[in-house]
Amino acid sequence: MSNVKDKVIIITGASSGIGEATAKKFAEEGAHVVLAARREERLIQLKEEIERAGGSAVSKVTDVTSYESMQDLAKFAIKTYGQIDVMFNNAGLMPLSFMDKLKVDEWDQMVDVNIKGVLYGIAAALPYMKERDKGHIITTASVAGHGVFPSGTVYCGTKFATRIFMEGLSKELAQTNLKVTSISPGVVDTELMNFITDKDIKPKFEDPNLPSLTSEDVANAVYYAVSQPDGVAINEVIIRPTNQG
């Protein structure tokens, strides 16, 4: 029997990519998945797909940049399933650009989604987990949070911040039974590439020979972290294509 069976996992950014793949993986293993994203039609489709396969899922339109919306999401999960075992802060944006292009609106979006979205997710789930002295907070960070590259300056900054949040939270929760994990993927073949508007950058990511992971690869890493025994915490996972430098 899977040791994630009957666990309740909230997944933000669940309408596509890593979030969608993770939802399917956990539903297949018997978990209850709470699907959160902005695209209602896609959430409904995914929920129905999971249910047709015999899984358990509910969905809620959520804006991770709104503290109130994230609070409502946590309350929805509690009302539906009675607990939150895993909060997977997965929603993110990656509109890479050189800084001299001055794409300030894109910078603002990354700060709101990649930084505030993670903080709001932590704030929404942590009180319920501390009350039970049980739970797992996971965030999709990035290898971009381990080093800076041209065109990724702001994006890397948001992912560095995410890693520090998770490292600090882990230290603060060291005397509890709560777990904290950062998942840091390399290049993944997802819709993130569609957010790149800088014409000097986009062709690189449209190269069919670009080494990349699948969303399922990352979903398996999330599952690995969650499926460990109660006494084992996986604090960070770095996963990249074999031939990505």
C-alpha positions as CSV (number, residue, x, y, z in Angstrom):
1,M,0.0,0.0,0.0
2,S,1.3,3.5,-0.9
3,N,2.2,5.6,2.1
4,V,0.7,8.6,0.5
5,K,-2.7,7.0,0.4
6,D,-5.4,9.2,1.8
7,K,-3.0,12.1,2.3
8,V,-4.5,15.5,1.3
9,I,-2.2,17.5,-1.0
10,I,-2.9,21.0,-2.2
11,I,-1.2,21.8,-5.5
12,T,-1.0,25.4,-6.9
13,G,-0.4,25.9,-10.6
14,A,-2.2,22.6,-11.1
15,S,-3.8,23.4,-14.5
16,S,-0.7,22.4,-16.5
17,G,2.9,21.2,-16.4
18,I,4.5,20.1,-13.1
19,G,1.3,20.8,-11.1
20,E,-0.9,18.7,-13.4
21,A,1.6,15.8,-13.5
22,T,2.0,15.8,-9.7
23,A,-1.8,15.8,-9.3
24,K,-2.1,12.8,-11.5
25,K,0.8,11.0,-9.8
26,F,-0.6,11.5,-6.3
27,A,-4.2,10.6,-7.3
28,E,-2.9,7.4,-8.8
29,E,-1.2,6.6,-5.5
30,G,-4.5,7.1,-3.6
31,A,-4.0,10.6,-2.3
32,H,-6.8,13.3,-2.3
33,V,-5.7,16.2,-4.5
34,V,-6.9,19.8,-4.2
35,L,-6.3,21.4,-7.6
36,A,-5.7,25.2,-7.5
37,A,-5.0,27.6,-10.4
38,R,-6.6,30.5,-12.2
39,R,-7.9,28.5,-15.3
40,E,-11.3,27.1,-14.1
41,E,-12.0,25.2,-17.3
42,R,-8.7,23.4,-17.2
43,L,-9.1,22.6,-13.5
44,I,-12.5,21.0,-14.2
45,Q,-11.1,19.0,-17.0
46,L,-8.2,17.7,-14.9
47,K,-10.5,16.9,-12.0
48,E,-12.8,14.9,-14.2
49,E,-9.8,13.1,-15.8
50,I,-8.5,12.1,-12.4
51,E,-12.0,10.9,-11.2
52,R,-12.5,8.8,-14.4
53,A,-9.2,7.1,-13.5
54,G,-10.5,6.3,-10.1
55,G,-8.8,9.1,-8.2
56,S,-10.0,11.6,-5.7
57,A,-9.8,15.3,-6.6
58,V,-11.5,18.7,-6.0
59,S,-10.7,22.0,-7.6
60,K,-10.8,25.7,-6.6
61,V,-10.0,28.7,-8.7
62,T,-7.2,30.4,-6.9
63,D,-5.0,33.5,-7.3
64,V,-1.7,32.8,-5.5
65,T,-0.9,36.5,-5.4
66,S,-3.9,37.1,-3.2
67,Y,-3.5,36.3,0.5
68,E,-7.2,36.0,0.9
69,S,-7.5,33.6,-2.0
70,M,-4.9,31.3,-0.6
71,Q,-6.6,31.4,2.8
72,D,-9.8,30.4,1.2
73,L,-8.0,27.6,-0.6
74,A,-6.7,26.2,2.7
75,K,-10.2,26.5,4.3
76,F,-11.7,24.7,1.3
77,A,-9.3,21.8,1.7
78,I,-10.1,21.5,5.4
79,K,-13.8,21.7,4.8
80,T,-13.6,19.0,2.1
81,Y,-11.1,16.6,3.5
82,G,-10.6,17.6,7.1
83,Q,-6.9,18.2,7.0
84,I,-3.9,19.4,4.9
85,D,-1.0,17.0,4.7
86,V,1.0,18.6,1.9
87,M,1.0,22.1,0.6
88,F,2.8,22.1,-2.8
89,N,3.6,25.8,-3.7
90,N,4.2,25.1,-7.4
91,A,2.8,28.1,-9.3
92,G,5.5,30.1,-11.0
93,L,6.4,32.4,-13.9
94,M,9.6,32.6,-15.9
95,P,9.5,35.5,-18.3
96,L,13.3,35.7,-18.8
97,S,14.7,38.9,-20.2
98,F,17.8,41.0,-20.2
99,M,17.5,43.7,-17.6
100,D,18.1,46.5,-20.0
101,K,14.9,45.6,-21.8
102,L,13.2,47.1,-18.7
103,K,10.3,44.7,-18.6
104,V,9.2,46.0,-15.2
105,D,5.7,44.5,-15.5
106,E,7.2,41.1,-15.9
107,W,9.5,41.7,-12.9
108,D,6.4,42.6,-10.8
109,Q,4.6,39.5,-11.9
110,M,7.5,37.3,-10.9
111,V,7.8,38.9,-7.5
112,D,4.0,38.5,-7.0
113,V,3.8,34.9,-8.1
114,N,7.2,33.4,-7.3
115,I,7.8,35.1,-4.0
116,K,4.5,36.3,-2.5
117,G,2.6,33.2,-3.8
118,V,5.0,31.0,-1.9
119,L,4.7,33.1,1.3
120,Y,1.0,33.1,1.1
121,G,0.9,29.4,0.6
122,I,3.0,28.9,3.7
123,A,0.8,31.3,5.7
124,A,-2.3,29.5,4.6
125,A,-1.3,25.9,5.5
126,L,1.2,26.3,8.3
127,P,-1.4,27.0,11.1
128,Y,-3.3,23.9,10.3
129,M,-0.2,21.8,10.2
130,K,1.2,23.1,13.4
131,E,-2.1,22.4,15.2
132,R,-1.7,18.7,14.2
133,D,2.1,18.7,14.5
134,K,2.1,17.1,11.1
135,G,2.5,18.2,7.5
136,H,4.8,18.9,4.6
137,I,5.4,22.2,2.8
138,I,7.0,21.8,-0.7
139,T,8.0,24.6,-3.1
140,T,9.1,24.4,-6.7
141,A,12.3,26.3,-6.6
142,S,14.8,26.0,-9.5
143,V,18.5,25.4,-10.3
144,A,18.2,29.1,-11.1
145,G,18.1,29.5,-7.4
146,H,21.6,28.1,-7.2
147,G,23.3,30.4,-9.7
148,V,22.6,33.4,-11.8
149,F,22.7,33.4,-15.6
150,P,22.2,36.3,-18.2
151,S,18.5,37.1,-18.8
152,G,17.6,35.3,-15.6
153,T,18.6,37.9,-13.1
154,V,15.2,38.7,-11.7
155,Y,13.9,35.2,-12.1
156,C,17.0,33.8,-10.3
157,G,16.4,36.3,-7.6
158,T,12.9,35.1,-7.0
159,K,14.1,31.5,-6.8
160,F,17.0,32.3,-4.5
161,A,14.4,33.9,-2.2
162,T,12.2,30.8,-2.4
163,R,15.1,28.6,-1.4
164,I,15.9,30.9,1.6
165,F,12.3,30.9,2.7
166,M,12.3,27.1,2.8
167,E,15.7,26.8,4.4
168,G,14.7,29.2,7.1
169,L,11.3,27.6,7.6
170,S,13.0,24.2,8.0
171,K,15.2,25.5,10.7
172,E,12.3,27.1,12.5
173,L,10.3,23.9,12.4
174,A,13.3,21.6,13.4
175,Q,11.7,20.8,16.8
176,T,8.4,19.7,15.2
177,N,7.2,16.8,13.0
178,L,6.6,19.1,10.0
179,K,8.7,18.7,6.9
180,V,9.9,21.3,4.4
181,T,11.3,20.6,0.9
182,S,12.6,22.6,-2.0
183,I,12.4,21.0,-5.5
184,S,14.9,22.6,-7.8
185,P,14.4,21.4,-11.4
186,G,16.6,22.3,-14.4
187,V,15.0,23.0,-17.7
188,V,11.5,21.4,-17.9
189,D,9.3,21.2,-21.0
190,T,6.3,23.2,-19.7
191,E,4.3,26.3,-20.5
192,L,6.8,28.4,-18.6
193,M,8.6,29.0,-21.9
194,N,5.5,30.7,-23.3
195,F,5.9,33.6,-20.9
196,I,9.2,34.6,-22.5
197,T,8.7,37.8,-24.5
198,D,12.3,38.9,-25.0
199,K,13.0,38.1,-28.7
200,D,16.7,37.7,-27.9
201,I,16.0,34.9,-25.5
202,K,13.0,33.0,-26.7
203,P,14.7,31.2,-29.7
204,K,17.1,29.4,-27.3
205,F,14.2,27.8,-25.6
206,E,12.4,26.9,-28.8
207,D,15.4,24.7,-29.9
208,P,14.1,21.2,-30.2
209,N,17.5,19.9,-29.1
210,L,17.4,21.7,-25.8
211,P,17.9,19.2,-23.0
212,S,14.8,19.1,-20.8
213,L,13.0,17.1,-18.2
214,T,9.3,16.2,-18.5
215,S,6.8,17.3,-15.9
216,E,6.4,13.7,-14.9
217,D,10.1,13.6,-13.9
218,V,9.6,16.4,-11.5
219,A,6.3,14.9,-10.2
220,N,8.3,11.8,-9.3
221,A,10.8,13.9,-7.3
222,V,7.9,15.4,-5.4
223,Y,6.5,12.0,-4.7
224,Y,9.8,10.7,-3.6
225,A,10.0,13.5,-1.0
226,V,6.5,13.0,0.3
227,S,6.6,9.2,0.4
228,Q,9.5,9.0,2.9
229,P,8.7,7.6,6.4
230,D,7.7,10.0,9.1
231,G,11.2,10.2,10.5
232,V,12.8,11.1,7.2
233,A,12.9,14.6,5.8
234,I,14.1,15.4,2.2
235,N,15.0,19.0,2.5
236,E,16.1,19.7,-1.1
237,V,16.1,17.9,-4.4
238,I,18.0,19.1,-7.4
239,I,16.9,17.5,-10.6
240,R,18.1,18.3,-14.1
241,P,18.4,16.7,-17.5
242,T,21.5,14.4,-17.6
243,N,23.2,16.6,-20.2
244,Q,22.3,20.0,-18.9
245,G,25.3,21.9,-17.7
